[in-house]
């Protein structure tokens, strides 16, 4: 397991993470899992570089997306999800 971060375009970052995955043994992996914040460019990069991957949106970001959707459909008073470090 690992974490890769950089301040660059999503295209360059996709190539960076693919190279890092190869370095860490991607060719020997049976299952590849990518955890993201659910943004469209993450899905695009994942599909481009890891076509058979399991793509998971983090629970915090999934709650965040659902809160925004609830606010747009129902009320701007819908509560945001708790901080990941806080106890639910």
C-alpha positions as CSV (number, residue, x, y, z in Angstrom):
1,X,0.0,0.0,0.0
2,X,1.2,3.5,-0.6
3,X,0.5,7.1,-1.3
4,X,1.6,9.3,-4.2
5,X,1.0,13.0,-4.5
6,X,2.2,15.8,-6.7
7,X,1.1,19.3,-7.8
8,X,0.7,18.7,-11.6
9,X,-1.9,18.2,-14.2
10,X,-4.1,15.1,-14.0
11,X,-2.5,13.8,-17.2
12,X,1.0,13.9,-15.8
13,X,-0.1,12.6,-12.4
14,X,-1.8,9.6,-14.2
15,X,1.5,8.7,-15.8
16,X,3.4,9.3,-12.5
17,X,1.1,7.0,-10.5
18,X,1.2,4.3,-13.3
19,X,5.0,4.4,-13.2
20,X,5.0,4.1,-9.4
21,X,2.5,1.2,-9.6
22,X,4.8,-0.6,-12.0
23,X,7.7,0.0,-9.7
24,X,5.8,-1.5,-6.8
25,X,4.8,-4.7,-8.7
26,X,1.7,-3.9,-10.7
27,X,2.5,-6.6,-13.2
28,X,2.2,-9.2,-10.4
29,X,-1.0,-7.9,-8.9
30,X,-4.1,-10.1,-9.0
31,X,-6.4,-7.2,-8.0
32,X,-5.7,-3.5,-8.1
33,X,-7.7,-1.1,-5.9
34,X,-7.6,2.7,-6.3
35,X,-9.1,4.9,-3.6
36,X,-10.0,8.4,-4.7
37,X,-12.1,11.4,-3.8
38,X,-14.5,10.7,-6.7
39,X,-13.5,13.5,-9.0
40,X,-14.1,12.8,-12.7
41,X,-10.4,13.2,-13.6
42,X,-9.5,10.5,-11.1
43,X,-11.9,8.1,-12.8
44,X,-10.5,9.0,-16.2
45,X,-6.9,8.4,-15.0
46,X,-7.9,5.2,-13.3
47,X,-9.6,3.9,-16.5
48,X,-6.7,5.0,-18.7
49,X,-3.9,3.5,-16.7
50,X,-5.6,0.7,-14.7
51,X,-8.5,-0.5,-16.9
52,X,-9.5,-3.5,-14.7
53,X,-9.1,-1.8,-11.4
54,X,-11.6,-1.7,-8.5
55,X,-12.3,2.0,-8.0
56,X,-13.4,3.1,-4.5
57,X,-14.5,6.5,-3.5
58,X,-13.5,7.3,0.1
59,X,-16.3,7.3,2.7
60,X,-15.6,10.9,3.6
61,X,-15.8,12.1,0.0
62,X,-18.8,9.9,-0.7
63,X,-20.6,11.6,2.2
64,X,-19.5,15.0,0.9
65,X,-20.9,14.3,-2.6
66,X,-24.2,13.0,-1.1
67,X,-24.5,16.1,1.2
68,X,-24.1,18.4,-1.8
69,X,-26.7,16.4,-3.7
70,X,-29.1,16.6,-0.7
71,X,-28.6,20.3,-0.4
72,X,-29.3,20.9,-4.0
73,X,-32.5,18.7,-3.9
74,X,-33.8,19.5,-0.5
75,X,-32.3,22.2,1.6
76,X,-29.0,24.1,2.0
77,X,-29.3,23.2,5.7
78,X,-28.4,19.5,5.1
79,X,-25.4,18.8,7.3
80,X,-21.9,18.1,6.0
81,X,-20.2,14.8,7.0
82,X,-18.1,14.7,10.1
83,X,-14.3,15.2,9.8
84,X,-12.5,11.9,9.3
85,X,-10.6,12.3,12.6
86,X,-13.8,12.9,14.6
87,X,-15.8,10.1,16.2
88,X,-19.2,9.5,14.6
